[in-house]
Amino acid sequence: MQQPEKPIKKPRLKHPDLAVSDLSPEERQRERVRRWRANQKLDPEKVQKTREKNTVNKREQRKRKKEAASQIQQPADVHSQGKAPRKRRRIASPEPQPDAPGPSNSAGDEIPIDPVLLTQETTPATRLTRDVEIMTDMPDPLDAPILTCDVEVMTETLTLMCNVEVMTETPTPMCSVEVMTDIPESLVDTNTLPNDRHPPSPTLSALTELDSRDLATPIIGSQVHAHSETIQWSDGSTTVLPCIMRNGVNVCQDDANSVAFFASLSESLPETSKNVVHLQYSDWRTKSRQLCEEITAALRINKAVVIRQISKPEPATIDLEYLEDRGMSDLMRVVVHDAEQRTKNFTYPHQNATLEEFVNNIHDPNKIQCILDFAYGQGGLPSCLSTLDSSIVNGWNQTTVDCPIGDRVHPDNFLVHSWSLLHGPAYWTNPHHDADGGATFIQIETGEKKWGLWRLIQEDTTTRTNLSSKALELTDLYRNRENILDTWHGEIVTLLPGDMLIQPPGQLHAVYTPVATFATGGHFYNYESMHLTEVSRHIDHKQGKTLTNQIHAHSLETFQRMIVNLPRISRRVKLYSRPLIALCMMVLDGNKYVAAGTEKPKLKTSTTKRAHEIASTVVKYFWKDLKTATNVYRKKETNGSNNPMHPGQLITREELLSCLESFTTM
């Protein structure tokens, strides 16, 4: 009897050189993945065959869905003749959406998406009554993401490398599982995956519709590389990961790993966030003063504020016409931050270009760039929030008679209050805090940003010295991810056109820009959060080269103006003990706050003498001398709280004016 021919087995890829290399197990695994992917792309015929099978399966899936919908509609039509159709509330569908993009498990070389799996029932997960997207579509094998970050895939049944299961739960970080068809030697054993874990499900942003959250497909191959991997975020959106291919290798793989881990963080929601205050501008449109008080109260206790739909910009595409409408010439010289250049020199990723060259590079799939220091003097805080800026409203506007502005004024005193950001797609901004201790506001004009905010879990018991050292963990997000999850609380605020985020001084944050985006923003100082400014500038002094993205040299002049304004300060301004001490310390002992890598200021301004006299008088009146004031400022127990971010006790305006009466004479 003739024996049937045995199928030819595909030879396993072996990598004996990796076994004796100095790479860590994790790095060896990443290298195996890279080699495996390169090997898969050598057979274009097989790739095309898998594409065709996937296309057929998708068509069958759409057909079955259409038939099911028609069966549901028929009984309803019998009872609704002569009546208007009932409006149905949008709910999460237990059926997979055929066109919903997102991360999918790569199928085996000979196994396309199984049509049976596409129709199997799943239980829709919901959280806080938000819709949940269920991902079932298989991307093209060349485009399918193979994430080297640690992700645990929870499914009803997990069959490794044979079938593709429907994801019904949110991936939970820090459990290793790779998505491949050839299994490297160190791949995780699926028997070790726990069955009793039920991580929270992904939530959909209340601001957008489910079918508009594919940010990857429209730009793959045109603005980003055709082989860019994709990732799904906790708000239901899907984006590309950073990718610049050189000789078959993604030179931005470290950025891609960081973004993949970043995407696993939870979306900041009004119902659950402890560190972000969520406001709808429509609720405050006629209450500007109360809105400013609400924001100031949040900032002084180190909370960020997001204001939804503070403006309603028209949908727009970033091109030269769009930028010309905002006063920017195509021939304007700009300094570009280049992601590929950053892989070669982290501290100097800059390139000189014209605005036209930058805009053209948005459509180059092998360019990932942004412009950070983009002058935009016509912007600034909207008028309804203008009084948040104590440095301009109180410091500069109200002191020019007592102290006329001299010839030698640093331009950053005014330029930092209004700037713009212009990013191409897939730009990753590493965790940092903004220099000089200013509060920061950012408003999206067109595009989108994933803004990640970090707070120490044990902030109440952390000293300023420990804060400075722990912050360094965030500079290598992916490699330090285990320690970061134990030490830091991170959450993501998705910012859409018309949204504004205001973050307190020293806020450690990371940003991913998945699509071309134009945003406006600025920095400002506020009397009620100067204690956070002092801590931030202390960190600049210790770690300025590592933890900040831009360094300015203007702040001392502004602080002096804010001190000069104290004898005539508005009755609406609240002054707390720790912010007031911090402001006096930074004026009287300014050399202690010079950022690392910069020179000490040498010039004296027209306000220096008067500012020192007023600051010394305040310190002597309330705390005897600067040393005693410093001890009070750094004392752990402040008004019942050990938190170094606590503002302390309220100082009445009457006390302050009594102290500074001699400075109010005409």
Legacy VTK file of the C-alpha trace (Angstrom):
# vtk DataFile Version 3.0
C-alpha trace
ASCII
DATASET POLYDATA
POINTS 666 float
0.000 0.000 0.000
1.393 3.352 -1.069
2.175 5.634 1.842
0.875 9.215 1.585
3.539 11.823 1.172
4.414 13.631 4.349
4.229 17.410 4.194
7.546 19.131 4.040
8.206 20.788 7.351
9.486 24.288 7.365
12.947 24.310 9.005
13.116 26.043 12.338
15.258 29.127 12.563
18.171 28.550 14.901
20.408 31.203 16.289
23.431 29.607 17.979
25.245 32.935 17.936
22.633 34.421 20.280
23.073 31.639 22.835
26.678 32.701 23.489
26.109 36.455 23.114
26.262 38.986 25.948
22.687 40.076 25.320
20.094 39.774 28.064
17.290 37.200 27.584
14.927 39.993 26.670
17.330 41.435 24.071
17.963 37.966 22.622
14.229 37.488 22.275
13.871 40.779 20.433
16.669 39.799 18.054
14.990 36.429 17.353
11.777 38.274 16.555
13.572 40.647 14.198
15.279 37.788 12.341
12.057 35.790 12.178
10.203 38.718 10.628
12.935 39.269 8.043
12.770 35.572 7.120
8.968 35.714 6.716
9.217 38.493 4.164
11.437 36.428 1.825
8.480 34.574 0.301
6.213 37.147 -1.411
4.047 34.410 -2.954
3.074 33.097 0.456
2.426 36.608 1.712
0.104 37.290 -1.217
-1.742 33.993 -0.693
-2.406 34.852 2.959
-3.669 38.287 1.975
-6.120 36.761 -0.490
-7.424 34.280 2.086
-7.892 37.053 4.615
-9.831 39.100 2.056
-12.190 36.184 1.371
-12.750 35.625 5.089
-13.539 39.292 5.672
-16.093 39.277 2.883
-17.774 36.204 4.369
-17.809 37.873 7.762
-19.465 41.031 6.379
-22.031 38.921 4.545
-22.951 36.984 7.721
-23.226 40.209 9.676
-25.503 41.749 7.045
-27.753 38.670 7.040
-27.970 38.683 10.837
-28.885 42.378 10.843
-31.638 41.815 8.285
-33.093 38.973 10.381
-33.276 41.268 13.388
-34.848 44.065 11.369
-37.654 41.981 9.816
-39.768 41.455 12.993
-39.366 45.122 13.918
-40.717 46.204 10.516
-43.946 44.232 11.062
-44.834 46.206 14.177
-43.631 49.590 13.023
-45.548 50.103 9.794
-46.770 53.680 9.505
-44.533 54.813 12.400
-41.164 56.539 12.477
-38.300 54.161 13.292
-37.330 54.089 16.934
-33.968 55.579 17.862
-31.675 53.017 19.367
-29.089 53.803 21.953
-25.567 52.948 20.816
-24.231 49.957 22.739
-21.201 47.751 22.408
-21.850 44.990 19.876
-20.842 41.428 20.726
-20.107 40.882 17.052
-16.662 41.769 15.684
-16.476 44.872 13.553
-15.134 44.039 10.106
-13.250 47.232 9.540
-12.012 47.888 13.042
-8.206 48.089 12.907
-5.900 47.263 15.729
-3.310 44.832 17.004
-3.986 41.236 16.023
-2.161 37.977 16.524
-0.211 37.013 13.396
-1.429 33.779 11.872
0.827 30.887 10.855
2.334 30.840 7.395
-0.301 28.405 6.060
-3.200 29.457 8.290
-5.310 32.518 7.414
-8.038 33.805 9.706
-10.346 30.936 10.538
-13.931 31.919 9.545
-15.257 29.935 12.521
-13.257 32.085 14.918
-14.617 35.222 13.317
-18.154 34.216 14.240
-17.616 32.745 17.690
-19.545 34.443 20.468
-17.812 36.701 22.906
-19.027 38.540 25.939
-18.780 42.302 25.439
-16.855 43.901 28.280
-17.950 47.301 29.500
-16.535 49.778 31.905
-18.235 52.932 33.154
-20.930 52.509 30.458
-18.389 53.142 27.667
-18.326 51.189 24.387
-15.709 48.493 23.887
-14.173 47.656 20.528
-13.653 43.938 19.899
-10.756 43.305 17.547
-10.895 40.357 15.149
-9.441 41.547 11.852
-6.074 40.234 10.793
-3.793 42.951 9.369
-1.590 42.263 6.423
1.289 39.959 7.477
3.813 42.587 6.508
2.003 45.181 8.597
1.009 42.992 11.513
2.508 44.236 14.779
4.924 41.990 16.622
5.247 43.770 19.917
8.330 43.123 21.928
6.887 44.810 24.972
5.507 42.544 27.649
1.798 42.038 27.053
-0.480 39.413 28.477
-3.241 38.417 26.030
-6.363 37.263 27.858
-8.803 35.247 25.735
-11.565 32.708 26.281
-9.266 30.015 24.887
-5.632 30.630 23.965
-4.281 28.257 21.316
-0.709 29.217 20.640
0.385 29.626 17.008
-2.524 27.672 15.554
-5.672 29.733 15.845
-6.384 33.405 16.270
-8.579 34.186 19.274
-10.829 37.205 19.765
-9.499 39.649 22.353
-12.181 40.371 24.910
-10.112 41.837 27.733
-7.626 44.621 28.024
-3.996 43.503 27.767
-2.362 43.554 31.174
1.303 44.592 31.112
4.304 42.682 32.418
3.460 39.120 31.326
5.508 38.022 28.344
3.923 36.575 25.241
5.130 37.092 21.673
2.963 36.950 18.558
4.741 34.771 15.960
4.314 31.638 13.863
7.762 30.169 14.465
8.296 29.739 18.189
11.698 30.841 19.498
13.275 28.723 22.157
12.477 31.054 25.072
8.831 31.781 24.241
6.576 31.831 27.276
4.697 28.634 28.140
0.976 29.301 27.780
0.242 26.886 30.599
1.704 29.439 32.992
-0.818 32.119 32.078
-3.300 32.596 34.942
-6.951 31.969 34.165
-8.379 34.048 36.965
-7.112 37.445 35.924
-9.676 39.907 34.726
-7.980 43.215 33.908
-10.155 46.208 33.138
-11.532 46.399 29.632
-10.460 49.136 27.210
-12.664 52.178 27.341
-13.743 54.339 24.456
-13.347 58.078 24.672
-16.729 59.713 25.168
-15.678 62.417 22.745
-15.429 60.308 19.589
-17.251 57.614 17.680
-15.929 54.095 17.551
-15.389 54.020 13.791
-13.220 57.181 13.831
-10.534 55.863 16.154
-8.372 54.200 13.497
-5.483 56.645 13.326
-3.136 54.170 11.646
-4.662 52.994 8.364
-5.017 56.439 6.703
-1.299 57.230 7.065
0.447 53.842 6.677
2.514 53.894 3.505
1.976 57.616 2.881
3.179 59.426 6.016
4.649 56.505 7.967
6.485 53.412 6.808
4.429 50.635 5.196
5.833 48.140 7.721
4.877 50.229 10.759
3.384 48.153 13.549
0.148 49.203 15.232
-1.055 49.280 18.829
-4.453 49.706 20.473
-4.860 52.181 23.330
-7.145 52.037 26.319
-9.485 54.662 24.807
-10.171 52.323 21.878
-7.976 54.095 19.333
-5.397 52.389 17.147
-2.145 54.090 16.173
1.101 53.210 14.483
4.308 52.707 16.434
7.395 54.738 15.481
9.203 53.134 12.540
12.093 54.230 10.337
13.543 51.334 8.337
17.244 51.246 7.523
18.668 48.054 5.989
15.611 46.111 7.076
15.870 47.272 10.693
13.614 49.719 12.564
16.106 52.214 13.978
13.313 53.604 16.195
12.621 50.253 17.865
13.423 51.663 21.311
10.816 54.388 20.763
8.349 51.750 19.523
8.903 49.682 22.672
8.369 52.717 24.878
5.164 53.697 23.072
3.840 50.119 23.276
4.322 50.163 27.057
2.945 53.705 27.257
-0.202 52.544 25.454
-0.888 50.005 28.216
-1.535 52.799 30.729
-5.147 53.571 31.552
-7.016 56.506 30.048
-7.682 59.321 32.503
-11.413 59.466 33.227
-13.452 61.938 35.298
-14.910 59.138 37.406
-11.642 57.501 38.404
-8.694 59.896 38.105
-7.157 61.109 41.364
-4.538 63.335 39.733
-6.438 65.064 36.916
-9.459 67.375 37.172
-11.785 66.979 34.174
-13.925 69.966 33.142
-16.317 70.635 30.277
-15.970 74.233 29.087
-19.697 74.411 28.303
-20.340 74.174 32.069
-18.151 77.234 32.771
-18.658 79.409 29.704
-20.270 82.261 31.681
-18.229 81.783 34.880
-14.676 82.747 33.966
-13.629 83.854 37.455
-14.928 80.656 39.067
-13.202 78.612 36.354
-9.865 80.280 37.082
-10.337 79.658 40.816
-11.105 75.993 40.116
-7.964 75.606 38.000
-5.748 77.455 40.488
-7.025 75.315 43.364
-6.110 72.178 41.414
-2.658 73.416 40.394
-1.618 74.396 43.926
-2.151 70.785 45.120
-0.251 69.422 42.116
-3.185 68.313 39.962
-3.485 68.768 36.224
-6.660 70.098 34.611
-8.146 69.097 31.266
-10.812 71.357 29.747
-12.801 69.734 26.983
-13.858 71.797 23.973
-12.613 75.173 25.136
-12.659 76.000 21.432
-14.176 74.384 18.354
-11.613 74.512 15.540
-12.654 73.422 12.063
-11.196 70.124 10.764
-7.962 70.914 8.944
-4.991 69.353 7.193
-1.537 70.629 8.066
-0.022 72.128 4.936
1.660 75.395 3.992
-1.685 77.115 3.414
-2.857 76.175 6.929
0.362 77.561 8.440
0.358 80.683 6.256
-3.113 81.439 7.642
-1.422 81.566 11.054
1.305 83.943 9.923
4.060 81.427 9.191
6.085 81.757 5.998
7.159 78.718 3.996
10.711 80.138 3.968
10.826 80.579 7.751
13.906 78.965 9.299
13.120 76.429 12.004
15.006 74.029 14.264
13.716 70.507 13.758
13.946 67.656 16.262
14.606 64.491 14.256
13.820 61.056 15.710
16.505 59.268 13.703
19.114 61.838 14.650
18.103 61.331 18.301
19.054 57.636 18.052
22.589 58.783 17.198
22.871 61.697 19.607
20.180 61.845 22.300
21.171 65.281 23.610
21.380 66.919 20.187
18.614 65.731 17.822
18.438 69.112 16.060
18.503 69.883 12.346
18.136 73.209 10.546
15.422 73.455 7.907
12.791 75.700 6.406
9.131 75.344 7.286
8.441 74.110 3.749
11.040 71.337 4.113
9.493 70.241 7.389
5.979 70.117 5.923
7.245 68.098 2.969
8.894 65.645 5.368
5.512 64.929 6.986
4.801 62.880 3.851
8.165 61.076 3.904
7.568 57.612 5.499
11.169 57.542 6.693
11.053 60.871 8.527
9.713 61.427 12.053
10.190 65.042 13.097
8.786 67.896 15.153
9.355 71.575 15.884
9.318 72.285 19.619
10.506 75.880 19.976
8.080 77.422 17.479
7.479 81.127 18.180
3.792 82.095 18.232
3.594 85.440 20.006
0.013 86.075 18.927
-1.269 83.209 21.060
-1.325 82.744 24.824
-3.988 81.843 27.336
-7.535 82.617 26.190
-8.942 85.782 27.736
-11.227 83.813 30.057
-8.131 82.245 31.687
-5.684 85.147 31.404
-5.603 85.885 35.157
-3.995 82.492 35.787
-0.722 84.031 34.621
0.538 85.911 37.679
3.883 86.546 35.988
2.379 88.703 33.220
-0.812 90.043 34.829
0.774 90.867 38.205
4.522 90.725 37.676
4.975 92.696 34.452
1.715 94.546 33.846
1.465 96.123 37.306
5.062 97.017 38.191
6.222 99.187 35.303
5.563 102.441 37.209
7.339 101.381 40.395
10.129 99.793 38.340
10.255 100.942 34.703
11.445 98.291 32.257
15.106 98.836 31.387
17.048 98.098 28.215
18.335 94.684 29.230
15.280 92.423 29.472
15.492 88.802 28.398
13.026 88.123 25.534
11.963 84.792 27.051
10.119 86.761 29.723
7.461 87.246 27.049
8.114 84.570 24.405
7.571 81.580 26.701
4.005 82.659 27.419
2.947 81.755 23.902
4.405 79.183 21.524
3.257 76.460 19.188
4.178 72.838 18.543
4.242 71.243 15.112
4.639 67.462 14.965
4.736 64.939 12.189
3.079 61.563 12.845
4.523 58.923 15.199
6.731 61.295 17.208
7.564 60.062 20.708
8.559 62.588 23.378
10.347 60.921 26.286
9.278 61.597 29.900
10.509 64.950 31.194
9.340 68.057 32.995
9.285 71.532 31.539
12.194 73.793 32.432
12.205 76.716 34.859
9.241 75.511 36.880
6.489 77.051 34.837
2.968 75.697 34.674
2.173 74.599 31.110
-0.970 74.827 29.017
-1.422 73.062 25.685
-4.366 73.330 23.286
-4.877 71.123 20.237
-5.744 73.026 17.064
-5.694 70.043 14.702
-4.522 66.461 15.176
-4.281 64.508 18.424
-1.904 63.860 21.314
-1.614 61.119 23.919
-0.447 63.066 26.978
0.865 60.865 29.784
1.076 62.243 33.339
3.181 60.657 36.101
2.877 61.028 39.867
4.803 59.177 42.571
2.622 56.630 44.339
4.314 57.461 47.668
4.504 61.198 47.065
3.577 62.035 50.676
6.730 60.416 52.054
9.197 61.253 49.267
11.841 63.920 49.860
12.874 66.367 47.160
16.216 64.546 46.847
14.531 61.174 46.333
12.109 62.735 43.865
15.047 63.919 41.769
16.650 60.456 41.686
13.416 58.522 41.154
12.495 60.763 38.239
15.486 59.358 36.360
13.674 56.001 36.135
11.249 57.548 33.678
13.982 58.548 31.229
14.205 54.908 30.071
10.552 54.000 30.123
10.643 50.547 28.565
13.678 49.067 30.321
12.574 50.397 33.724
8.903 49.518 33.259
8.683 47.079 36.175
10.124 49.588 38.656
8.000 52.351 37.148
4.774 50.413 37.665
5.734 49.862 41.311
6.798 53.464 41.947
4.752 55.704 39.672
1.116 56.186 38.808
0.704 56.984 35.128
-2.401 57.859 33.174
-3.051 59.136 29.657
-5.119 62.149 28.691
-6.157 61.948 25.033
-6.290 65.487 23.683
-8.441 66.193 20.624
-8.991 69.438 18.670
-10.428 72.082 20.995
-9.178 70.422 24.196
-6.796 72.162 26.603
-4.571 70.623 29.258
-3.039 72.700 32.062
-0.379 70.941 34.104
1.275 72.140 37.327
4.944 73.124 37.547
7.325 70.177 37.491
4.737 67.739 36.134
6.590 64.742 34.716
4.968 63.830 31.439
5.501 61.950 28.197
3.723 62.587 24.909
2.972 60.525 21.832
1.750 62.294 18.705
0.194 59.612 16.470
-0.815 61.923 13.587
0.397 65.252 12.211
-0.603 67.804 14.841
-0.507 71.554 15.373
-0.944 72.764 18.952
-0.564 76.064 20.754
0.488 76.591 24.331
2.708 78.430 26.750
4.210 78.599 30.239
3.195 80.796 33.141
3.795 81.278 36.856
1.063 81.502 39.461
1.442 82.817 43.019
-0.382 79.827 44.490
1.895 77.152 43.011
5.350 78.693 43.463
6.301 75.894 45.885
5.980 73.463 42.952
8.046 75.848 40.828
10.802 75.778 43.456
10.884 71.961 43.539
10.971 71.819 39.745
13.859 74.286 39.523
15.704 72.364 42.224
15.470 69.264 40.011
16.681 71.331 37.025
19.691 72.312 39.102
20.468 68.644 39.831
19.317 66.853 36.661
18.605 69.595 34.116
20.475 67.940 31.245
18.450 64.743 31.579
14.964 65.609 32.773
13.981 68.646 30.724
13.606 69.294 27.014
14.254 73.066 26.797
16.158 75.401 29.161
15.383 79.141 29.409
17.240 81.830 31.309
14.623 84.454 32.019
12.839 83.321 35.154
14.722 85.343 37.792
13.615 88.648 36.231
9.997 87.520 36.323
10.247 86.344 39.945
11.635 89.734 40.938
8.665 91.443 39.264
6.252 89.158 41.137
7.942 90.133 44.431
7.797 93.843 43.531
4.041 93.506 43.006
3.391 92.130 46.527
2.789 95.521 48.247
0.045 96.282 45.700
-1.272 92.794 45.066
-4.919 92.260 44.150
-7.291 91.199 46.926
-8.372 88.244 44.779
-4.915 86.665 44.809
-4.467 84.042 47.513
-1.044 83.668 49.101
-0.014 80.524 50.979
3.000 80.171 53.246
5.037 77.635 51.256
4.598 79.282 47.825
5.502 82.670 49.363
8.638 81.288 51.030
9.606 79.553 47.785
9.281 82.783 45.798
11.439 84.681 48.317
14.056 81.891 48.351
14.378 81.904 44.549
14.862 85.690 44.500
17.223 85.985 47.468
19.320 82.899 46.668
18.899 82.585 42.909
22.245 80.883 42.206
20.996 77.706 43.881
18.463 77.253 41.084
20.609 77.660 37.997
19.889 74.722 35.687
22.676 72.195 35.182
24.728 73.036 32.108
23.883 76.747 32.069
25.785 79.801 33.282
24.880 81.812 36.355
23.105 85.090 35.544
25.535 88.007 35.714
23.388 91.057 35.048
21.306 92.972 37.564
18.011 94.430 36.435
16.114 97.539 37.469
14.036 95.420 39.825
16.814 93.526 41.612
17.371 95.946 44.511
13.686 96.596 45.248
12.829 92.887 44.915
15.525 91.915 47.434
14.337 94.539 49.899
10.702 93.389 49.711
11.592 89.666 49.893
13.852 90.234 52.913
11.123 92.231 54.666
8.566 89.441 54.093
10.926 86.758 55.375
11.894 88.776 58.464
8.269 89.637 59.295
6.854 86.120 59.049
9.842 83.804 59.712
12.653 85.864 61.297
15.341 85.035 58.688
15.926 83.052 55.476
17.378 80.031 57.295
14.329 79.724 59.540
12.011 80.230 56.565
13.832 77.474 54.673
13.447 75.091 57.625
9.730 75.867 57.820
9.435 75.358 54.082
11.104 71.931 54.163
9.482 70.734 57.361
7.676 67.435 56.748
4.589 68.288 58.761
2.843 71.158 56.959
-0.704 71.907 57.982
-1.447 68.262 58.742
0.197 66.855 55.611
3.571 65.235 54.997
3.296 65.938 51.292
6.070 68.304 50.103
3.644 69.531 47.451
1.259 70.924 50.100
0.830 74.744 49.878
0.768 75.326 53.652
-1.282 77.932 55.488
-3.152 80.841 53.933
-1.619 84.284 54.552
-4.166 87.074 54.625
-3.754 90.141 52.456
-4.098 92.351 55.542
-1.079 90.706 57.160
0.953 91.081 54.011
0.042 94.743 53.489
0.821 95.493 57.134
4.232 93.943 56.610
4.905 95.886 53.372
3.257 99.201 54.231
6.514 101.128 53.820
6.699 100.051 50.147
3.302 101.530 49.260
4.226 105.193 49.665
4.014 107.234 46.465
LINES 1 667
666 0 1 2 3 4 5 6 7 8 9 10 11 12 13 14 15 16 17 18 19 20 21 22 23 24 25 26 27 28 29 30 31 32 33 34 35 36 37 38 39 40 41 42 43 44 45 46 47 48 49 50 51 52 53 54 55 56 57 58 59 60 61 62 63 64 65 66 67 68 69 70 71 72 73 74 75 76 77 78 79 80 81 82 83 84 85 86 87 88 89 90 91 92 93 94 95 96 97 98 99 100 101 102 103 104 105 106 107 108 109 110 111 112 113 114 115 116 117 118 119 120 121 122 123 124 125 126 127 128 129 130 131 132 133 134 135 136 137 138 139 140 141 142 143 144 145 146 147 148 149 150 151 152 153 154 155 156 157 158 159 160 161 162 163 164 165 166 167 168 169 170 171 172 173 174 175 176 177 178 179 180 181 182 183 184 185 186 187 188 189 190 191 192 193 194 195 196 197 198 199 200 201 202 203 204 205 206 207 208 209 210 211 212 213 214 215 216 217 218 219 220 221 222 223 224 225 226 227 228 229 230 231 232 233 234 235 236 237 238 239 240 241 242 243 244 245 246 247 248 249 250 251 252 253 254 255 256 257 258 259 260 261 262 263 264 265 266 267 268 269 270 271 272 273 274 275 276 277 278 279 280 281 282 283 284 285 286 287 288 289 290 291 292 293 294 295 296 297 298 299 300 301 302 303 304 305 306 307 308 309 310 311 312 313 314 315 316 317 318 319 320 321 322 323 324 325 326 327 328 329 330 331 332 333 334 335 336 337 338 339 340 341 342 343 344 345 346 347 348 349 350 351 352 353 354 355 356 357 358 359 360 361 362 363 364 365 366 367 368 369 370 371 372 373 374 375 376 377 378 379 380 381 382 383 384 385 386 387 388 389 390 391 392 393 394 395 396 397 398 399 400 401 402 403 404 405 406 407 408 409 410 411 412 413 414 415 416 417 418 419 420 421 422 423 424 425 426 427 428 429 430 431 432 433 434 435 436 437 438 439 440 441 442 443 444 445 446 447 448 449 450 451 452 453 454 455 456 457 458 459 460 461 462 463 464 465 466 467 468 469 470 471 472 473 474 475 476 477 478 479 480 481 482 483 484 485 486 487 488 489 490 491 492 493 494 495 496 497 498 499 500 501 502 503 504 505 506 507 508 509 510 511 512 513 514 515 516 517 518 519 520 521 522 523 524 525 526 527 528 529 530 531 532 533 534 535 536 537 538 539 540 541 542 543 544 545 546 547 548 549 550 551 552 553 554 555 556 557 558 559 560 561 562 563 564 565 566 567 568 569 570 571 572 573 574 575 576 577 578 579 580 581 582 583 584 585 586 587 588 589 590 591 592 593 594 595 596 597 598 599 600 601 602 603 604 605 606 607 608 609 610 611 612 613 614 615 616 617 618 619 620 621 622 623 624 625 626 627 628 629 630 631 632 633 634 635 636 637 638 639 640 641 642 643 644 645 646 647 648 649 650 651 652 653 654 655 656 657 658 659 660 661 662 663 664 665
